[in-house]
């Protein structure tokens, strides 16, 4: 399962740190960013992804994050 989120992350350094934090917070999930996309896409892959939890963690980190329903 892959879930896609629109974010306001702009820098690769920020994205790398967020990926590390998300993967630590949610073991078993893999995350990556597409900062070239106009929506600064965050993709999260794994089983049992709770989109609200991902959005909440991103907000705690200080970033906007909105799930793209599939």
TIKEMI-306989 format. One record per residue (C-alpha): residue number from 1; x negated, y negated, z. Coordinates in nm, 3 decimals, padded with zeros to 5 digits. Layout:
<recs>
REC margu      xx      yy      zz
REC   NUM       X       Y       Z
...
</recs>
This chain:
<recs>
REC margu      xx      yy      zz
REC     1  00.000  00.000  00.000
REC     2 -00.124 -00.349 -00.085
REC     3  00.026 -00.670  00.047
REC     4 -00.051 -01.010 -00.106
REC     5 -00.058 -01.343  00.076
REC     6 -00.094 -01.706 -00.036
REC     7 -00.344 -01.895  00.183
REC     8 -00.525 -02.227  00.207
REC     9 -00.873 -02.075  00.255
REC    10 -01.116 -02.263  00.031
REC    11 -01.470 -02.147  00.103
REC    12 -01.635 -01.808  00.056
REC    13 -01.797 -01.834  00.399
REC    14 -01.455 -01.882  00.561
REC    15 -01.314 -01.590  00.361
REC    16 -01.596 -01.354  00.466
REC    17 -01.543 -01.438  00.834
REC    18 -01.166 -01.394  00.808
REC    19 -01.209 -01.053  00.640
REC    20 -01.437 -00.940  00.923
REC    21 -01.193 -01.064  01.188
REC    22 -00.887 -00.910  01.021
REC    23 -01.057 -00.576  00.968
REC    24 -01.166 -00.575  01.333
REC    25 -00.817 -00.673  01.455
REC    26 -00.643 -00.420  01.228
REC    27 -00.860 -00.106  01.203
REC    28 -00.790  00.097  00.892
REC    29 -00.698 -00.204  00.680
REC    30 -00.919 -00.351  00.408
REC    31 -00.894 -00.718  00.314
REC    32 -01.033 -00.938  00.038
REC    33 -00.980 -01.284 -00.107
REC    34 -00.943 -01.416 -00.459
REC    35 -01.042 -01.780 -00.411
REC    36 -01.046 -01.839 -00.787
REC    37 -00.667 -01.798 -00.793
REC    38 -00.473 -02.123 -00.740
REC    39 -00.292 -01.958 -00.445
REC    40 -00.619 -01.851 -00.273
REC    41 -00.491 -01.493 -00.256
REC    42 -00.556 -01.263  00.039
REC    43 -00.500 -00.895 -00.038
REC    44 -00.464 -00.646  00.245
REC    45 -00.471 -00.274  00.171
REC    46 -00.378  00.012  00.402
REC    47 -00.094  00.201  00.561
REC    48  00.158  00.041  00.794
REC    49  00.072 -00.323  00.723
REC    50  00.274 -00.565  00.933
REC    51  00.292 -00.880  00.721
REC    52  00.411 -01.096  01.010
REC    53  00.107 -00.988  01.214
REC    54 -00.130 -01.078  00.930
REC    55  00.040 -01.418  00.890
REC    56  00.023 -01.472  01.267
REC    57 -00.347 -01.391  01.288
REC    58 -00.423 -01.622  00.997
REC    59 -00.231 -01.898  01.176
REC    60 -00.431 -01.832  01.495
REC    61 -00.749 -01.870  01.286
REC    62 -00.613 -02.209  01.173
REC    63 -00.507 -02.121  00.817
REC    64 -00.177 -02.121  00.632
REC    65 -00.065 -01.779  00.514
REC    66  00.253 -01.677  00.336
REC    67  00.345 -01.324  00.228
REC    68  00.436 -01.277 -00.139
REC    69  00.721 -01.025 -00.131
REC    70  00.668 -00.744 -00.378
</recs>
